């Protein structure tokens, strides 16, 4: 029995840090030219306004498998200010959440001219999330639990606040964000639900190479959950190739949890770390962008052998006439 319990806990652990739903989960969709999705300070940071639509689906052969859709828009509203909006729909079995976020960012330019990139940005997001627990599906499963009312749909709404800062200097960039800054009390999961959903994100990257040949962009993303002390690290490498029709690009991301989970292995106890391997491929054609991302979990214990599929569609609007003189795909 103890071994089964530990195996179940590990499945929950490697399925994506499901301790508590806390707004938009941090996957690898930010690599699809979508850093604004996780860093509010990137609202209006680029020289174009950006529309990004993402759709993510996990485990096609499983009913009620997790799925996520996001739609975001951000751009400049003045010389030094940017704004953005994100709406999302997240479904995971009996649980679901919908939400909207509004962002404001202020950008300080230290450049000598308009094409020399040296920009420090500060951003804040405020949002509203509605969580839902559909208990009517419990009764349909045929397993009756007297502690669960199988005839209601529980709902609870709560606000969220994120703050962050970004620094873009020529081919280098760094971002730091605190998500769910304030503690939020939710009654939908009773005493099992955490009040502290704060998460810290730190990402750093650099672009080098010949823009007439191939550009390389290594980057890292570190994230830490305050309540559970879970930590993970993304190691990313992207490559860009200029073509006659636009830009062809692709990359590989490797996510590993710093903390492991124990599970029964034979007569002993083994430790497994969450590990994602995510290839990504994309193309930019004029002002349009398309990307496909596939994530695969590795390890001895996992819920399913199927992967995580995601498609991103993008459109750039209101672009400046002159681009910055740098290898900076997220800004130019």
Buried (B, 14 or more C-beta within 10 A) or exposed (E): EEEEEBBEBBBBBBBBBBBBBBBBBBBBBBBBBBBBBBBBBBBBBBBBBBBBBBBBBBBEEEEBBBBBBBBBBBBBBEEBEBBBBBBBBBBBBBBBBBBBBBBBBBBEBEEEEEEBBBBBBBBBBBBEBBBBBBBEEBBEEEEEEEEEEBEEEBEBBBEBBBBBBBBBBBBBBBBBBBBBBEEBEBEBBEEEBBEBBBBBBBBBBBBEBEEEEEBBBBBEBBBBBBBBEBBBBBEBBBBBEBEEEBBBBBBBBBBBBBBBBBBBBEEEEBEBBBBBBBBBEBBBEEBEBBBBBBBBBBEEBBBBEBBBBBBBBBBBEEBEEEBBEBBBBBBB
